[in-house]
Amino acid sequence: MNTLDQLKPGESGVIRAVGGRGALRRRLLEMGLTPGTCVMVQKMAPSGDPIEIHIRGYQLTLRKDDAAEIEILTGDAAQECTRCRRRRGGRTA
């Protein structure tokens, strides 16, 4: 199972599950990181921390440790994500 911190810039996927406990999990969900949502890694600091992602039409920066709590589906699920964005007239890359 991939986690968000394992994706490289330009790669995308669909959030499968959000881990963490208590305040961390609640904060991630409040920021829109919910199961079924498409996410794409935009860029990463040279050290790999933090990670900038594109989600729900906005940019969000996460610490690598927080991104490791988010399980991602890739492959066919990511293709479906791209098709949905294209259908809505959104940006695909």
N, C-alpha and C positions, 0 to 999 in steps of 0.2 A: 504494500500500500504506500503510495507516495504522499508526502506532506508538502505543504506550500513552500517551505524553505528549501526543498530539493529541486524545484523548478528553476530553469535558467531564464534570463531575460528573453522575452518574445514567446515563451511557452505559456500555454493556457490550460485550464481544466475547470471542472465543476466541483464545488465544495461538497464532499460526501458527509463529513461530520466535523464538529467543532469540539475539541477536547478542552482540557484545563478545568480548573475548579473555581468555584466562588466568583470573586470579583473579576478575575481574568476572563473566564468564560462569558460572563455577563457583558463585559466591555467589548469583547470580540463580536458577540451577537448584536449588540447595540450599534456597532459600526457597520452593520450590514453583511457581516461574514456568516451567512446562514446557509444550511444545506440546500443544494439545488441551484445556487448562485454561481454564475460564470466569473472567473477571475483570471487575469493575465499578469504575469510579472513584467514590469516595465524596465526596471533597472535595479542594480545592486551596488552597494558600496564596494570598493576594491577589496575590503576585508570580508565581504559577504554579509555585513550587518551595518545598517538596516537594509530592508528590502522595500522597494516601491512597487505597488500593485495598482492595477486598474480594475475597479469593481463598481458596478451600478452607475457608470457614467462619471466617476470621479477617481482621483488619485489618492492613495492611502499609503502611508509608510508604517511598516511594522518592524519590530525587533525580530531577529532570526529565531530566538527562543519562542516568541509568541506564534510565529508562522509555523513552527514545528508542531503546534497543537492542532493544526487544521489539516484534515485528511482530504486529499484531492483525487478525483477520478480523471484520468487522461485518456487519450486515444479516441474511441468512438464518442464518448461523452463530451470531449472537447470539441469535436467536429459539430455535434448538435448545438453546442453553445455558439459556435461561429455562425451556423445557419440561422439561429434565432436572432442574433444581432443584425445580420444582413437583412432579414425579413422586416425588422423594425426600422431599418434605415440607419442603423448605428455603425460605428467604425468596427472593423473586424481585426485590425492589427495595430 
